Every structure is written in C-alpha cells, then in structure tokens.
Amino acid sequence: MHLTPADMVGFIGVALVVGTYFLSQVGRMDVTRLLYPMLNGIGAALIIFSLLFAFSVAAFVVEVFWLAISLVGVARIFLNKNNRP
C-alpha cells in the first residue's frame, strides 16, 4: 500500500477526531471547552481534504456533518462567553 501526502493529512485528521473523542470518554478532555470542538473541526477538515484525492460520498457526508457540528460547538462557546455578566 502506497501512502500519499493526502493520506497522511487524513490520518492526522482521524487521530484528532478519534483522539479527542477518546479523551472525552475517559474524562481527560472537557467537551464544554473550546479545544474539543476546535480539534474535532480541524480533524474533520483534514479528513475532507484527504477525500478530495480519494473520494467517498459516505465518508464525505459524515465529515461535513462532523465539521458542521463542531462549528456549532465553537459558536455556542463564543455566544455563551458573550452572554455572561
């Protein structure tokens, strides 16, 4: 199997998404802090980038939703910070 640079970018994205989820499940990452949705969003974006070189519709749809949900999380954190007295 030959790994391309795009594959390596995708693997980094997978590591971010899976790693942050794992850390949240074992209590080592607070999902209410900005770092969690940011790392998930970056990971999803990296996976989407890799899909541009080896496209899969199903994987693309999952990652678009993952990125969108991460953006909602980031926006929610910023909105909650701005609404605090």
mmCIF file as gemmi writes it, N, C-alpha and C atoms, coordinates in Angstrom:
data_model
loop_
_atom_site.group_PDB
_atom_site.id
_atom_site.type_symbol
_atom_site.label_atom_id
_atom_site.label_alt_id
_atom_site.label_comp_id
_atom_site.label_asym_id
_atom_site.label_entity_id
_atom_site.label_seq_id
_atom_site.pdbx_PDB_ins_code
_atom_site.Cartn_x
_atom_site.Cartn_y
_atom_site.Cartn_z
_atom_site.occupancy
_atom_site.B_iso_or_equiv
_atom_site.pdbx_formal_charge
_atom_site.auth_seq_id
_atom_site.auth_asym_id
_atom_site.pdbx_PDB_model_num
ATOM 1 N N . MET Axp A 1 ? 0.846 -1.176 0 1 0 ? 1 A 1
ATOM 2 C CA . MET Axp A 1 ? 0 0 0 1 0 ? 1 A 1
ATOM 3 C C . MET Axp A 1 ? 0.893 1.241 0 1 0 ? 1 A 1
ATOM 4 N N . HIS Axp A 2 ? 0.572 2.173 -0.867 1 0 ? 2 A 1
ATOM 5 C CA . HIS Axp A 2 ? 1.338 3.408 -1.001 1 0 ? 2 A 1
ATOM 6 C C . HIS Axp A 2 ? 0.564 4.56 -0.364 1 0 ? 2 A 1
ATOM 7 N N . LEU Axp A 3 ? 1.146 5.186 0.661 1 0 ? 3 A 1
ATOM 8 C CA . LEU Axp A 3 ? 0.503 6.32 1.323 1 0 ? 3 A 1
ATOM 9 C C . LEU Axp A 3 ? 0.967 7.615 0.681 1 0 ? 3 A 1
ATOM 10 N N . THR Axp A 4 ? -0.01 8.435 0.309 1 0 ? 4 A 1
ATOM 11 C CA . THR Axp A 4 ? 0.282 9.733 -0.292 1 0 ? 4 A 1
ATOM 12 C C . THR Axp A 4 ? 0.29 10.803 0.799 1 0 ? 4 A 1
ATOM 13 N N . PRO Axp A 5 ? 0.772 11.996 0.483 1 0 ? 5 A 1
ATOM 14 C CA . PRO Axp A 5 ? 0.675 13.092 1.453 1 0 ? 5 A 1
ATOM 15 C C . PRO Axp A 5 ? -0.771 13.368 1.877 1 0 ? 5 A 1
ATOM 16 N N . ALA Axp A 6 ? -1.711 13.238 0.945 1 0 ? 6 A 1
ATOM 17 C CA . ALA Axp A 6 ? -3.125 13.431 1.285 1 0 ? 6 A 1
ATOM 18 C C . ALA Axp A 6 ? -3.595 12.373 2.292 1 0 ? 6 A 1
ATOM 19 N N . ASP Axp A 7 ? -3.11 11.146 2.141 1 0 ? 7 A 1
ATOM 20 C CA . ASP Axp A 7 ? -3.441 10.093 3.105 1 0 ? 7 A 1
ATOM 21 C C . ASP Axp A 7 ? -2.915 10.452 4.49 1 0 ? 7 A 1
ATOM 22 N N . MET Axp A 8 ? -1.709 10.966 4.542 1 0 ? 8 A 1
ATOM 23 C CA . MET Axp A 8 ? -1.123 11.34 5.838 1 0 ? 8 A 1
ATOM 24 C C . MET Axp A 8 ? -1.923 12.469 6.49 1 0 ? 8 A 1
ATOM 25 N N . VAL Axp A 9 ? -2.357 13.436 5.7 1 0 ? 9 A 1
ATOM 26 C CA . VAL Axp A 9 ? -3.205 14.51 6.226 1 0 ? 9 A 1
ATOM 27 C C . VAL Axp A 9 ? -4.489 13.913 6.784 1 0 ? 9 A 1
ATOM 28 N N . GLY Axp A 10 ? -5.072 12.984 6.051 1 0 ? 10 A 1
ATOM 29 C CA . GLY Axp A 10 ? -6.286 12.315 6.519 1 0 ? 10 A 1
ATOM 30 C C . GLY Axp A 10 ? -6.064 11.551 7.816 1 0 ? 10 A 1
ATOM 31 N N . PHE Axp A 11 ? -4.934 10.871 7.931 1 0 ? 11 A 1
ATOM 32 C CA . PHE Axp A 11 ? -4.627 10.141 9.165 1 0 ? 11 A 1
ATOM 33 C C . PHE Axp A 11 ? -4.463 11.081 10.356 1 0 ? 11 A 1
ATOM 34 N N . ILE Axp A 12 ? -3.876 12.244 10.117 1 0 ? 12 A 1
ATOM 35 C CA . ILE Axp A 12 ? -3.773 13.239 11.197 1 0 ? 12 A 1
ATOM 36 C C . ILE Axp A 12 ? -5.169 13.683 11.62 1 0 ? 12 A 1
ATOM 37 N N . GLY Axp A 13 ? -6.049 13.893 10.642 1 0 ? 13 A 1
ATOM 38 C CA . GLY Axp A 13 ? -7.434 14.249 10.945 1 0 ? 13 A 1
ATOM 39 C C . GLY Axp A 13 ? -8.142 13.176 11.753 1 0 ? 13 A 1
ATOM 40 N N . VAL Axp A 14 ? -7.951 11.937 11.355 1 0 ? 14 A 1
ATOM 41 C CA . VAL Axp A 14 ? -8.55 10.818 12.091 1 0 ? 14 A 1
ATOM 42 C C . VAL Axp A 14 ? -8.022 10.785 13.52 1 0 ? 14 A 1
ATOM 43 N N . ALA Axp A 15 ? -6.72 10.986 13.685 1 0 ? 15 A 1
ATOM 44 C CA . ALA Axp A 15 ? -6.125 10.977 15.027 1 0 ? 15 A 1
ATOM 45 C C . ALA Axp A 15 ? -6.735 12.076 15.896 1 0 ? 15 A 1
ATOM 46 N N . LEU Axp A 16 ? -6.964 13.255 15.317 1 0 ? 16 A 1
ATOM 47 C CA . LEU Axp A 16 ? -7.569 14.341 16.083 1 0 ? 16 A 1
ATOM 48 C C . LEU Axp A 16 ? -8.998 14.014 16.495 1 0 ? 16 A 1
ATOM 49 N N . VAL Axp A 17 ? -9.798 13.544 15.541 1 0 ? 17 A 1
ATOM 50 C CA . VAL Axp A 17 ? -11.208 13.252 15.828 1 0 ? 17 A 1
ATOM 51 C C . VAL Axp A 17 ? -11.339 12.105 16.829 1 0 ? 17 A 1
ATOM 52 N N . VAL Axp A 18 ? -10.669 11.011 16.559 1 0 ? 18 A 1
ATOM 53 C CA . VAL Axp A 18 ? -10.775 9.842 17.435 1 0 ? 18 A 1
ATOM 54 C C . VAL Axp A 18 ? -10.097 10.115 18.779 1 0 ? 18 A 1
ATOM 55 N N . GLY Axp A 19 ? -8.964 10.783 18.736 1 0 ? 19 A 1
ATOM 56 C CA . GLY Axp A 19 ? -8.243 11.088 19.975 1 0 ? 19 A 1
ATOM 57 C C . GLY Axp A 19 ? -9.034 11.985 20.911 1 0 ? 19 A 1
ATOM 58 N N . THR Axp A 20 ? -9.642 13.041 20.368 1 0 ? 20 A 1
ATOM 59 C CA . THR Axp A 20 ? -10.426 13.935 21.231 1 0 ? 20 A 1
ATOM 60 C C . THR Axp A 20 ? -11.651 13.222 21.776 1 0 ? 20 A 1
ATOM 61 N N . TYR Axp A 21 ? -12.281 12.399 20.951 1 0 ? 21 A 1
ATOM 62 C CA . TYR Axp A 21 ? -13.447 11.653 21.435 1 0 ? 21 A 1
ATOM 63 C C . TYR Axp A 21 ? -13.032 10.687 22.547 1 0 ? 21 A 1
ATOM 64 N N . PHE Axp A 22 ? -11.935 9.975 22.347 1 0 ? 22 A 1
ATOM 65 C CA . PHE Axp A 22 ? -11.443 9.063 23.375 1 0 ? 22 A 1
ATOM 66 C C . PHE Axp A 22 ? -11.148 9.808 24.672 1 0 ? 22 A 1
ATOM 67 N N . LEU Axp A 23 ? -10.419 10.915 24.565 1 0 ? 23 A 1
ATOM 68 C CA . LEU Axp A 23 ? -10.087 11.688 25.762 1 0 ? 23 A 1
ATOM 69 C C . LEU Axp A 23 ? -11.332 12.184 26.484 1 0 ? 23 A 1
ATOM 70 N N . SER Axp A 24 ? -12.359 12.544 25.725 1 0 ? 24 A 1
ATOM 71 C CA . SER Axp A 24 ? -13.606 12.981 26.375 1 0 ? 24 A 1
ATOM 72 C C . SER Axp A 24 ? -14.277 11.819 27.108 1 0 ? 24 A 1
ATOM 73 N N . GLN Axp A 25 ? -14.188 10.635 26.549 1 0 ? 25 A 1
ATOM 74 C CA . GLN Axp A 25 ? -14.844 9.471 27.154 1 0 ? 25 A 1
ATOM 75 C C . GLN Axp A 25 ? -14.144 8.976 28.407 1 0 ? 25 A 1
ATOM 76 N N . VAL Axp A 26 ? -12.845 9.202 28.501 1 0 ? 26 A 1
ATOM 77 C CA . VAL Axp A 26 ? -12.114 8.773 29.698 1 0 ? 26 A 1
ATOM 78 C C . VAL Axp A 26 ? -11.948 9.914 30.7 1 0 ? 26 A 1
ATOM 79 N N . GLY Axp A 27 ? -12.634 11.035 30.448 1 0 ? 27 A 1
ATOM 80 C CA . GLY Axp A 27 ? -12.638 12.142 31.387 1 0 ? 27 A 1
ATOM 81 C C . GLY Axp A 27 ? -11.403 13.02 31.363 1 0 ? 27 A 1
ATOM 82 N N . ARG Axp A 28 ? -10.639 12.957 30.295 1 0 ? 28 A 1
ATOM 83 C CA . ARG Axp A 28 ? -9.412 13.758 30.204 1 0 ? 28 A 1
ATOM 84 C C . ARG Axp A 28 ? -9.576 15.012 29.344 1 0 ? 28 A 1
ATOM 85 N N . MET Axp A 29 ? -10.749 15.187 28.729 1 0 ? 29 A 1
ATOM 86 C CA . MET Axp A 29 ? -10.985 16.384 27.935 1 0 ? 29 A 1
ATOM 87 C C . MET Axp A 29 ? -12.393 16.889 28.223 1 0 ? 29 A 1
ATOM 88 N N . ASP Axp A 30 ? -12.481 18.154 28.549 1 0 ? 30 A 1
ATOM 89 C CA . ASP Axp A 30 ? -13.755 18.796 28.85 1 0 ? 30 A 1
ATOM 90 C C . ASP Axp A 30 ? -14.417 19.223 27.541 1 0 ? 30 A 1
ATOM 91 N N . VAL Axp A 31 ? -15.554 18.6 27.228 1 0 ? 31 A 1
ATOM 92 C CA . VAL Axp A 31 ? -16.223 18.88 25.962 1 0 ? 31 A 1
ATOM 93 C C . VAL Axp A 31 ? -16.881 20.252 25.931 1 0 ? 31 A 1
ATOM 94 N N . THR Axp A 32 ? -16.949 20.933 27.071 1 0 ? 32 A 1
ATOM 95 C CA . THR Axp A 32 ? -17.547 22.262 27.096 1 0 ? 32 A 1
ATOM 96 C C . THR Axp A 32 ? -16.515 23.362 26.841 1 0 ? 32 A 1
ATOM 97 N N . ARG Axp A 33 ? -15.261 22.997 26.722 1 0 ? 33 A 1
ATOM 98 C CA . ARG Axp A 33 ? -14.198 23.979 26.453 1 0 ? 33 A 1
ATOM 99 C C . ARG Axp A 33 ? -13.939 24.062 24.95 1 0 ? 33 A 1
ATOM 100 N N . LEU Axp A 34 ? -13.394 25.156 24.518 1 0 ? 34 A 1
ATOM 101 C CA . LEU Axp A 34 ? -13.185 25.439 23.101 1 0 ? 34 A 1
ATOM 102 C C . LEU Axp A 34 ? -12.29 24.409 22.404 1 0 ? 34 A 1
ATOM 103 N N . LEU Axp A 35 ? -11.325 23.863 23.107 1 0 ? 35 A 1
ATOM 104 C CA . LEU Axp A 35 ? -10.383 22.941 22.491 1 0 ? 35 A 1
ATOM 105 C C . LEU Axp A 35 ? -11.069 21.733 21.848 1 0 ? 35 A 1
ATOM 106 N N . TYR Axp A 36 ? -12.107 21.206 22.481 1 0 ? 36 A 1
ATOM 107 C CA . TYR Axp A 36 ? -12.759 19.999 21.975 1 0 ? 36 A 1
ATOM 108 C C . TYR Axp A 36 ? -13.382 20.204 20.586 1 0 ? 36 A 1
ATOM 109 N N . PRO Axp A 37 ? -14.291 21.175 20.408 1 0 ? 37 A 1
ATOM 110 C CA . PRO Axp A 37 ? -14.851 21.326 19.062 1 0 ? 37 A 1
ATOM 111 C C . PRO Axp A 37 ? -13.83 21.83 18.038 1 0 ? 37 A 1
ATOM 112 N N . MET Axp A 38 ? -12.831 22.575 18.498 1 0 ? 38 A 1
ATOM 113 C CA . MET Axp A 38 ? -11.804 23.048 17.562 1 0 ? 38 A 1
ATOM 114 C C . MET Axp A 38 ? -11.002 21.872 17.006 1 0 ? 38 A 1
ATOM 115 N N . LEU Axp A 39 ? -10.555 20.975 17.872 1 0 ? 39 A 1
ATOM 116 C CA . LEU Axp A 39 ? -9.78 19.822 17.404 1 0 ? 39 A 1
ATOM 117 C C . LEU Axp A 39 ? -10.629 18.902 16.528 1 0 ? 39 A 1
ATOM 118 N N . ASN Axp A 40 ? -11.888 18.731 16.9 1 0 ? 40 A 1
ATOM 119 C CA . ASN Axp A 40 ? -12.786 17.915 16.077 1 0 ? 40 A 1
ATOM 120 C C . ASN Axp A 40 ? -13.006 18.555 14.713 1 0 ? 40 A 1
ATOM 121 N N . GLY Axp A 41 ? -13.204 19.856 14.688 1 0 ? 41 A 1
ATOM 122 C CA . GLY Axp A 41 ? -13.419 20.546 13.417 1 0 ? 41 A 1
ATOM 123 C C . GLY Axp A 41 ? -12.19 20.51 12.53 1 0 ? 41 A 1
ATOM 124 N N . ILE Axp A 42 ? -11.029 20.718 13.113 1 0 ? 42 A 1
ATOM 125 C CA . ILE Axp A 42 ? -9.776 20.643 12.347 1 0 ? 42 A 1
ATOM 126 C C . ILE Axp A 42 ? -9.592 19.229 11.806 1 0 ? 42 A 1
ATOM 127 N N . GLY Axp A 43 ? -9.859 18.24 12.652 1 0 ? 43 A 1
ATOM 128 C CA . GLY Axp A 43 ? -9.747 16.852 12.211 1 0 ? 43 A 1
ATOM 129 C C . GLY Axp A 43 ? -10.677 16.545 11.051 1 0 ? 43 A 1
ATOM 130 N N . ALA Axp A 44 ? -11.926 16.983 11.156 1 0 ? 44 A 1
ATOM 131 C CA . ALA Axp A 44 ? -12.887 16.751 10.076 1 0 ? 44 A 1
ATOM 132 C C . ALA Axp A 44 ? -12.443 17.448 8.796 1 0 ? 44 A 1
ATOM 133 N N . ALA Axp A 45 ? -11.94 18.677 8.918 1 0 ? 45 A 1
ATOM 134 C CA . ALA Axp A 45 ? -11.47 19.407 7.739 1 0 ? 45 A 1
ATOM 135 C C . ALA Axp A 45 ? -10.297 18.693 7.074 1 0 ? 45 A 1
ATOM 136 N N . LEU Axp A 46 ? -9.397 18.145 7.879 1 0 ? 46 A 1
ATOM 137 C CA . LEU Axp A 46 ? -8.258 17.407 7.317 1 0 ? 46 A 1
ATOM 138 C C . LEU Axp A 46 ? -8.718 16.14 6.598 1 0 ? 46 A 1
ATOM 139 N N . ILE Axp A 47 ? -9.702 15.47 7.17 1 0 ? 47 A 1
ATOM 140 C CA . ILE Axp A 47 ? -10.24 14.267 6.515 1 0 ? 47 A 1
ATOM 141 C C . ILE Axp A 47 ? -10.93 14.652 5.21 1 0 ? 47 A 1
ATOM 142 N N . ILE Axp A 48 ? -11.693 15.742 5.22 1 0 ? 48 A 1
ATOM 143 C CA . ILE Axp A 48 ? -12.339 16.209 3.988 1 0 ? 48 A 1
ATOM 144 C C . ILE Axp A 48 ? -11.288 16.517 2.928 1 0 ? 48 A 1
ATOM 145 N N . PHE Axp A 49 ? -10.198 17.171 3.336 1 0 ? 49 A 1
ATOM 146 C CA . PHE Axp A 49 ? -9.114 17.438 2.391 1 0 ? 49 A 1
ATOM 147 C C . PHE Axp A 49 ? -8.608 16.147 1.765 1 0 ? 49 A 1
ATOM 148 N N . SER Axp A 50 ? -8.375 15.136 2.581 1 0 ? 50 A 1
ATOM 149 C CA . SER Axp A 50 ? -7.859 13.867 2.043 1 0 ? 50 A 1
ATOM 150 C C . SER Axp A 50 ? -8.861 13.206 1.105 1 0 ? 50 A 1
ATOM 151 N N . LEU Axp A 51 ? -10.14 13.439 1.351 1 0 ? 51 A 1
ATOM 152 C CA . LEU Axp A 51 ? -11.172 12.85 0.49 1 0 ? 51 A 1
ATOM 153 C C . LEU Axp A 51 ? -11.197 13.481 -0.896 1 0 ? 51 A 1
ATOM 154 N N . LEU Axp A 52 ? -10.622 14.657 -1.03 1 0 ? 52 A 1
ATOM 155 C CA . LEU Axp A 52 ? -10.548 15.28 -2.354 1 0 ? 52 A 1
ATOM 156 C C . LEU Axp A 52 ? -9.673 14.458 -3.305 1 0 ? 52 A 1
ATOM 157 N N . PHE Axp A 53 ? -8.803 13.622 -2.752 1 0 ? 53 A 1
ATOM 158 C CA . PHE Axp A 53 ? -7.88 12.824 -3.555 1 0 ? 53 A 1
ATOM 159 C C . PHE Axp A 53 ? -8.327 11.375 -3.697 1 0 ? 53 A 1
ATOM 160 N N . ALA Axp A 54 ? -9.169 10.908 -2.804 1 0 ? 54 A 1
ATOM 161 C CA . ALA Axp A 54 ? -9.73 9.551 -2.873 1 0 ? 54 A 1
ATOM 162 C C . ALA Axp A 54 ? -11.152 9.654 -2.331 1 0 ? 54 A 1
ATOM 163 N N . PHE Axp A 55 ? -12.065 10.067 -3.197 1 0 ? 55 A 1
ATOM 164 C CA . PHE Axp A 55 ? -13.403 10.455 -2.755 1 0 ? 55 A 1
ATOM 165 C C . PHE Axp A 55 ? -14.264 9.265 -2.387 1 0 ? 55 A 1
ATOM 166 N N . SER Axp A 56 ? -15.02 9.447 -1.304 1 0 ? 56 A 1
ATOM 167 C CA . SER Axp A 56 ? -16.048 8.513 -0.866 1 0 ? 56 A 1
ATOM 168 C C . SER Axp A 56 ? -17.227 9.357 -0.402 1 0 ? 56 A 1
ATOM 169 N N . VAL Axp A 57 ? -18.368 9.182 -1.037 1 0 ? 57 A 1
ATOM 170 C CA . VAL Axp A 57 ? -19.537 10.001 -0.715 1 0 ? 57 A 1
ATOM 171 C C . VAL Axp A 57 ? -19.936 9.835 0.746 1 0 ? 57 A 1
ATOM 172 N N . ALA Axp A 58 ? -20.004 8.617 1.217 1 0 ? 58 A 1
ATOM 173 C CA . ALA Axp A 58 ? -20.435 8.377 2.599 1 0 ? 58 A 1
ATOM 174 C C . ALA Axp A 58 ? -19.482 9.033 3.601 1 0 ? 58 A 1
ATOM 175 N N . ALA Axp A 59 ? -18.194 8.872 3.398 1 0 ? 59 A 1
ATOM 176 C CA . ALA Axp A 59 ? -17.213 9.482 4.311 1 0 ? 59 A 1
ATOM 177 C C . ALA Axp A 59 ? -17.298 11.001 4.238 1 0 ? 59 A 1
ATOM 178 N N . PHE Axp A 60 ? -17.496 11.547 3.045 1 0 ? 60 A 1
ATOM 179 C CA . PHE Axp A 60 ? -17.61 12.989 2.881 1 0 ? 60 A 1
ATOM 180 C C . PHE Axp A 60 ? -18.819 13.533 3.645 1 0 ? 60 A 1
ATOM 181 N N . VAL Axp A 61 ? -19.945 12.859 3.529 1 0 ? 61 A 1
ATOM 182 C CA . VAL Axp A 61 ? -21.158 13.306 4.225 1 0 ? 61 A 1
ATOM 183 C C . VAL Axp A 61 ? -20.951 13.279 5.736 1 0 ? 61 A 1
ATOM 184 N N . VAL Axp A 62 ? -20.37 12.22 6.255 1 0 ? 62 A 1
ATOM 185 C CA . VAL Axp A 62 ? -20.111 12.128 7.693 1 0 ? 62 A 1
ATOM 186 C C . VAL Axp A 62 ? -19.211 13.274 8.136 1 0 ? 62 A 1
ATOM 187 N N . GLU Axp A 63 ? -18.165 13.542 7.397 1 0 ? 63 A 1
ATOM 188 C CA . GLU Axp A 63 ? -17.211 14.581 7.792 1 0 ? 63 A 1
ATOM 189 C C . GLU Axp A 63 ? -17.785 15.982 7.66 1 0 ? 63 A 1
ATOM 190 N N . VAL Axp A 64 ? -18.652 16.205 6.682 1 0 ? 64 A 1
ATOM 191 C CA . VAL Axp A 64 ? -19.32 17.511 6.577 1 0 ? 64 A 1
ATOM 192 C C . VAL Axp A 64 ? -20.195 17.732 7.8 1 0 ? 64 A 1
ATOM 193 N N . PHE Axp A 65 ? -20.934 16.716 8.207 1 0 ? 65 A 1
ATOM 194 C CA . PHE Axp A 65 ? -21.748 16.842 9.422 1 0 ? 65 A 1
ATOM 195 C C . PHE Axp A 65 ? -20.869 17.035 10.649 1 0 ? 65 A 1
ATOM 196 N N . TRP Axp A 66 ? -19.77 16.29 10.74 1 0 ? 66 A 1
ATOM 197 C CA . TRP Axp A 66 ? -18.856 16.403 11.88 1 0 ? 66 A 1
ATOM 198 C C . TRP Axp A 66 ? -18.287 17.814 11.962 1 0 ? 66 A 1
ATOM 199 N N . LEU Axp A 67 ? -17.914 18.374 10.814 1 0 ? 67 A 1
ATOM 200 C CA . LEU Axp A 67 ? -17.393 19.738 10.776 1 0 ? 67 A 1
ATOM 201 C C . LEU Axp A 67 ? -18.475 20.738 11.163 1 0 ? 67 A 1
ATOM 202 N N . ALA Axp A 68 ? -19.686 20.567 10.629 1 0 ? 68 A 1
ATOM 203 C CA . ALA Axp A 68 ? -20.783 21.483 10.949 1 0 ? 68 A 1
ATOM 204 C C . ALA Axp A 68 ? -21.123 21.445 12.441 1 0 ? 68 A 1
ATOM 205 N N . ILE Axp A 69 ? -21.173 20.268 13.008 1 0 ? 69 A 1
ATOM 206 C CA . ILE Axp A 69 ? -21.465 20.134 14.437 1 0 ? 69 A 1
ATOM 207 C C . ILE Axp A 69 ? -20.355 20.782 15.264 1 0 ? 69 A 1
ATOM 208 N N . SER Axp A 70 ? -19.125 20.617 14.837 1 0 ? 70 A 1
ATOM 209 C CA . SER Axp A 70 ? -18.003 21.248 15.545 1 0 ? 70 A 1
ATOM 210 C C . SER Axp A 70 ? -18.112 22.768 15.485 1 0 ? 70 A 1
ATOM 211 N N . LEU Axp A 71 ? -18.509 23.298 14.338 1 0 ? 71 A 1
ATOM 212 C CA . LEU Axp A 71 ? -18.684 24.744 14.209 1 0 ? 71 A 1
ATOM 213 C C . LEU Axp A 71 ? -19.811 25.247 15.102 1 0 ? 71 A 1
ATOM 214 N N . VAL Axp A 72 ? -20.868 24.467 15.235 1 0 ? 72 A 1
ATOM 215 C CA . VAL Axp A 72 ? -21.95 24.821 16.162 1 0 ? 72 A 1
ATOM 216 C C . VAL Axp A 72 ? -21.405 24.873 17.586 1 0 ? 72 A 1
ATOM 217 N N . GLY Axp A 73 ? -20.574 23.897 17.941 1 0 ? 73 A 1
ATOM 218 C CA . GLY Axp A 73 ? -19.972 23.88 19.281 1 0 ? 73 A 1
ATOM 219 C C . GLY Axp A 73 ? -19.094 25.089 19.531 1 0 ? 73 A 1
ATOM 220 N N . VAL Axp A 74 ? -18.292 25.466 18.544 1 0 ? 74 A 1
ATOM 221 C CA . VAL Axp A 74 ? -17.43 26.644 18.682 1 0 ? 74 A 1
ATOM 222 C C . VAL Axp A 74 ? -18.293 27.897 18.844 1 0 ? 74 A 1
ATOM 223 N N . ALA Axp A 75 ? -19.297 28.046 17.987 1 0 ? 75 A 1
ATOM 224 C CA . ALA Axp A 75 ? -20.177 29.213 18.063 1 0 ? 75 A 1
ATOM 225 C C . ALA Axp A 75 ? -20.892 29.272 19.401 1 0 ? 75 A 1
ATOM 226 N N . ARG Axp A 76 ? -21.347 28.139 19.879 1 0 ? 76 A 1
ATOM 227 C CA . ARG Axp A 76 ? -22.056 28.087 21.166 1 0 ? 76 A 1
ATOM 228 C C . ARG Axp A 76 ? -21.152 28.543 22.309 1 0 ? 76 A 1
ATOM 229 N N . ILE Axp A 77 ? -19.919 28.127 22.284 1 0 ? 77 A 1
ATOM 230 C CA . ILE Axp A 77 ? -18.969 28.538 23.325 1 0 ? 77 A 1
ATOM 231 C C . ILE Axp A 77 ? -18.768 30.045 23.283 1 0 ? 77 A 1
ATOM 232 N N . PHE Axp A 78 ? -18.574 30.598 22.094 1 0 ? 78 A 1
ATOM 233 C CA . PHE Axp A 78 ? -18.376 32.034 21.979 1 0 ? 78 A 1
ATOM 234 C C . PHE Axp A 78 ? -19.628 32.82 22.375 1 0 ? 78 A 1
ATOM 235 N N . LEU Axp A 79 ? -20.791 32.331 21.981 1 0 ? 79 A 1
ATOM 236 C CA . LEU Axp A 79 ? -22.037 33.002 22.346 1 0 ? 79 A 1
ATOM 237 C C . LEU Axp A 79 ? -22.271 32.968 23.846 1 0 ? 79 A 1
ATOM 238 N N . ASN Axp A 80 ? -21.956 31.844 24.489 1 0 ? 80 A 1
ATOM 239 C CA . ASN Axp A 80 ? -22.112 31.737 25.936 1 0 ? 80 A 1
ATOM 240 C C . ASN Axp A 80 ? -21.143 32.658 26.673 1 0 ? 80 A 1
ATOM 241 N N . LYS Axp A 81 ? -19.933 32.828 26.147 1 0 ? 81 A 1
ATOM 242 C CA . LYS Axp A 81 ? -18.964 33.747 26.759 1 0 ? 81 A 1
ATOM 243 C C . LYS Axp A 81 ? -19.449 35.182 26.68 1 0 ? 81 A 1
ATOM 244 N N . ASN Axp A 82 ? -20.06 35.534 25.549 1 0 ? 82 A 1
ATOM 245 C CA . ASN Axp A 82 ? -20.538 36.897 25.347 1 0 ? 82 A 1
ATOM 246 C C . ASN Axp A 82 ? -21.796 37.199 26.144 1 0 ? 82 A 1
ATOM 247 N N . ASN Axp A 83 ? -22.547 36.196 26.532 1 0 ? 83 A 1
ATOM 248 C CA . ASN Axp A 83 ? -23.798 36.406 27.272 1 0 ? 83 A 1
ATOM 249 C C . ASN Axp A 83 ? -23.619 36.373 28.78 1 0 ? 83 A 1
ATOM 250 N N . ARG Axp A 84 ? -22.416 36.066 29.248 1 0 ? 84 A 1
ATOM 251 C CA . ARG Axp A 84 ? -22.176 36.028 30.698 1 0 ? 84 A 1
ATOM 252 C C . ARG Axp A 84 ? -22.046 37.443 31.231 1 0 ? 84 A 1
ATOM 253 N N . PRO Axp A 85 ? -22.568 37.661 32.441 1 0 ? 85 A 1
ATOM 254 C CA . PRO Axp A 85 ? -22.447 39.006 33.03 1 0 ? 85 A 1
ATOM 255 C C . PRO Axp A 85 ? -21.038 39.344 33.471 1 0 ? 85 A 1
